[in-house]
């Protein structure tokens, strides 16, 4: 696969095409997961996912229920990675306190909270349906 030169961009990823682009993108994604692993909250969510993902196949009575259970767990990890990305970008700008930096970090944290509440609600409903309905 050849790379198309693009003189107006400094990002070499933009000039890659086909399988070459996919392989490089996969590498960047793996680097992102490795970077996320350094965050305590992400590690805790990965450990929880190691329990909850297999459990979702047992608890779900249909493929839709299983997808909701597993998807809600994955959503928490996705939102946590995005929140970490926001925090990292803000910290790169500078360590001083700024109202907009605080607002961005607080919104990222709120997004994690909402994803956790959604996940908890889905799991509580599934558990109720399985054992009490």
WOWO-V98563 format. One record per pair of residues at least 6 apart in sequence whose ideal C-beta (glycine too) atoms are under 6 Angstrom apart, sorted by sequence separation. I is the first residue (numbers start at 0). J is the second residue. D is the distance in whole Angstrom. If there is no record, write none. Layout:
BEGIN
I;J;D
I;J;D
END
This chain:
BEGIN
35;41;4
59;65;3
5;13;6
15;23;6
5;14;5
56;65;6
59;68;5
55;65;5
3;14;5
89;100;5
2;14;5
2;15;6
55;68;4
55;69;4
89;103;6
89;104;6
0;17;5
52;69;6
0;18;6
85;103;6
86;104;6
0;19;4
52;72;6
51;72;5
85;107;4
48;72;5
82;107;4
82;111;5
44;75;6
44;76;5
78;110;5
79;111;6
78;111;5
44;79;6
78;114;4
41;79;5
40;79;6
75;114;5
74;114;5
75;115;6
75;118;5
35;80;5
38;83;5
71;117;6
71;118;4
71;121;5
67;121;5
68;125;6
58;125;5
58;129;6
END
